């Protein structure tokens, strides 16, 4: 995984712009505070569907990316299933880095 993504997630955490955990993310999504949701690839299918539907309904960008342990390690918290970015600038930068990383993986033929 691109270290820049993990660094930006850590920076978002330290600046107070990252929300983690299913219940907390759901609350902030419903309140309209969130600009980007990151769902790890190894989250349960139920969790993926729930947050994809929630984001689609509210017009919030989301990505299914990374693994729980890598993302959790980057922010210094354990076993988080959902990550939500509040700040539009952080959300845009992290989203573009994730898209770039996914394109790089696709051009290489996988992981």
N, C-alpha and C positions, 0 to 999 in steps of 0.2 A: 504494500500500500504506500502511496505517496506520502512522504513524511510531512510535506507542507499541509496536507489536509489535517493530519493529526495535530500539527502545531497550531493551526487556526482554530481547531476545536478546543484545544487547551487554552488558547488566548480568549476565545469566546466565553469559556467557563470562568476564567479569572476576572473577566470584565462584567460578569453578571448577565451575559446575553445568551447563555445556553441553559436550557431546561432539560432535565432528564427524567426518565421513569414514565411508565405508562399513565398512571393517574394524574401526575403533575402536568405532563404534556397535554393530556386530554382536556384538563381544566383550562390551560392557557390557549389551546387551539379554539375551544368554544368561546372564550372571551375575546378572540380576535387579536391576540398579542403576537402571533407566530408568523414568520415569513418563510421558513423552510423546515421540513421535517425529514430526518434521516432515520430510516428503518434498516437495521442490520440484516444481511442475507440470512443469517441463522436464527432470526426471530421466528416465533411460531407462525403458522399460516393464518391462524385466527387474528393474531396481532397485526400482521401485514394487512389483511383485509380490512380490519377495523380502522386502522389509521389511513389507509389509502382512501377508503370511502369517506372518512371524516374530512380529509384534505380536499378530495374532489368536490364534495358538497360545498365547501367554503372557499374554493379557488386558491388553496395554498399549495405551493410547490412541495413535492416530496421526492425522495430518491431512496431506492433500496440498494444499499451499498455497505461493504465492509463486513467485518465480523465483530460480534459483541465484545470479545475479549480485547481486541485491538483498540476499538473505539473507547471502551471503558477505561483501558489503561491510559489512553491519551489525556483523559480528564481527571484521572486519579480517583475514580469511583468504580465499584465493581458491578458487573453483570447488569448493565442497563439495556433495555430492549428498544427504547425510543429516545431520540435526541431531537430537540426543537430549538431553532435559532430565532431570537426575538428581533435582533437588529437587521435592517434591510441590507446594509453594506456587508456585514459579516455573512449574511445569507447568500448574497450574490457572489461573493468571493469563494466561499466554500462550495457552492453549487457549481461554479465554473471550474474549480479544481477537480471536483468529482467527475464532471462531464469529460474533462480533458483526460483524466486517469482512465475512465471507461473506454474512451476512444483509443487510447494507447494499448489497452488490453485487447480490444477487438482487433486492432491492426496486427498484434502479435499472435492472434489466434487463441486467446484465452488467458488464464492466469499463469 
